[in-house]
Amino acid sequence: MDKMDHIVIKAASEIHFSFLEENDLHVSKEILKLKIERDEIFVLESRRKCIGWLRYNLFWDEIPFMNMLFILEEYRGKGYGRLLVQYWENLMWNKGFKKFLTSTVFQLQFLLMFFAL
């Protein structure tokens, strides 16, 4: 990451819906709209272009759980994902949450193999 002055992270709004609908194929349109209304999606913009997002919910209704972290392929490896996660962690901390959860596809594959044995 050489320059971050062109990066903006903010809660997703209706103007981001088409970008999210096109790129986040893991949830329905209805869920996307609801998550936007609840400020549970944050978008990462570079020069006013959406290049990634972070989607979360509350696990057991009290622990922030990161459901999705996605950076468009051409922007990966530049530290944008780390920046988005740090933003989210700081925001959750400032809201009074002291624990956060996430998982990865690798972790899920391991657990599925483990419990299949």
C-alpha positions as CSV (number, residue, x, y, z in Angstrom):
1,M,0.0,0.0,0.0
2,D,1.7,3.2,-1.0
3,K,-1.1,5.7,-0.8
4,M,-4.3,5.4,1.2
5,D,-5.6,8.9,1.0
6,H,-7.9,7.9,-1.8
7,I,-9.5,5.1,0.3
8,V,-12.9,5.6,2.0
9,I,-14.7,3.0,4.3
10,K,-18.3,3.6,5.1
11,A,-21.6,1.9,5.9
12,A,-23.2,0.7,2.7
13,S,-26.2,2.6,1.5
14,E,-28.7,2.2,-1.3
15,I,-26.2,3.6,-3.8
16,H,-24.0,0.5,-3.2
17,F,-26.9,-2.0,-3.6
18,S,-26.2,-2.8,-7.3
19,F,-22.5,-3.4,-6.6
20,L,-23.3,-5.7,-3.7
21,E,-26.0,-7.5,-5.5
22,E,-23.7,-8.2,-8.5
23,N,-20.7,-9.3,-6.4
24,D,-22.1,-10.8,-3.1
25,L,-23.6,-14.0,-4.4
26,H,-24.0,-15.6,-0.9
27,V,-27.2,-13.8,0.2
28,S,-30.5,-12.8,-1.3
29,K,-31.5,-9.3,-2.5
30,E,-33.8,-9.1,0.5
31,I,-31.1,-9.9,3.0
32,L,-28.7,-7.4,1.3
33,K,-31.4,-4.7,1.7
34,L,-31.9,-5.6,5.3
35,K,-28.2,-5.6,6.1
36,I,-27.8,-2.2,4.4
37,E,-30.7,-0.8,6.5
38,R,-29.1,-2.2,9.7
39,D,-25.6,-0.9,8.8
40,E,-24.2,-4.4,8.8
41,I,-22.2,-4.0,5.6
42,F,-19.2,-1.7,5.1
43,V,-17.9,-0.8,1.7
44,L,-14.3,0.1,0.7
45,E,-14.0,2.7,-2.0
46,S,-11.0,3.7,-4.0
47,R,-11.4,6.9,-5.9
48,R,-15.2,6.6,-5.5
49,K,-15.3,3.1,-6.9
50,C,-16.4,0.2,-4.7
51,I,-13.6,-2.3,-4.5
52,G,-14.7,-4.5,-1.5
53,W,-16.9,-5.0,1.4
54,L,-17.3,-6.5,4.9
55,R,-20.6,-8.0,6.0
56,Y,-21.3,-9.0,9.6
57,N,-24.0,-10.0,12.0
58,L,-24.3,-10.7,15.7
59,F,-23.6,-14.3,16.7
60,W,-25.9,-15.3,19.6
61,D,-27.3,-11.8,19.3
62,E,-24.3,-10.3,21.1
63,I,-20.9,-11.2,19.5
64,P,-20.0,-9.5,16.2
65,F,-19.3,-12.2,13.6
66,M,-17.7,-11.3,10.3
67,N,-19.7,-13.2,7.6
68,M,-17.9,-11.9,4.5
69,L,-14.7,-10.0,3.7
70,F,-14.3,-9.5,-0.1
71,I,-11.9,-7.4,-2.1
72,L,-12.1,-7.4,-5.9
73,E,-9.3,-9.5,-7.4
74,E,-7.3,-6.7,-9.0
75,Y,-7.1,-4.9,-5.6
76,R,-6.0,-7.9,-3.5
77,G,-2.6,-8.1,-1.9
78,K,-2.4,-4.4,-1.2
79,G,-3.5,-4.4,2.4
80,Y,-7.1,-3.2,1.7
81,G,-8.6,-6.2,3.5
82,R,-6.5,-5.6,6.6
83,L,-7.6,-2.0,6.5
84,L,-11.3,-3.0,6.3
85,V,-11.0,-5.5,9.1
86,Q,-9.2,-3.0,11.4
87,Y,-11.9,-0.4,10.7
88,W,-14.6,-2.9,11.6
89,E,-12.8,-4.1,14.8
90,N,-12.3,-0.5,16.0
91,L,-16.0,0.3,15.3
92,M,-17.2,-2.8,17.2
93,W,-14.8,-2.0,20.1
94,N,-16.1,1.5,20.3
95,K,-19.6,0.2,20.4
96,G,-18.7,-1.8,23.5
97,F,-18.0,-5.2,22.0
98,K,-14.9,-6.9,23.5
99,K,-15.0,-10.1,21.5
100,F,-15.2,-10.7,17.7
101,L,-15.6,-13.8,15.6
102,T,-14.8,-14.8,12.1
103,S,-14.0,-18.0,10.2
104,T,-12.4,-18.9,6.9
105,V,-13.3,-21.4,4.2
106,F,-10.2,-23.4,5.3
107,Q,-11.4,-23.6,8.9
108,L,-14.8,-24.8,7.7
109,Q,-13.4,-27.4,5.4
110,F,-11.2,-28.7,8.3
111,L,-14.2,-28.9,10.6
112,L,-16.3,-30.6,8.1
113,M,-13.6,-33.3,7.6
114,F,-13.0,-33.6,11.3
115,F,-16.6,-34.2,12.1
116,A,-17.1,-36.6,9.2
117,L,-14.5,-38.9,10.7
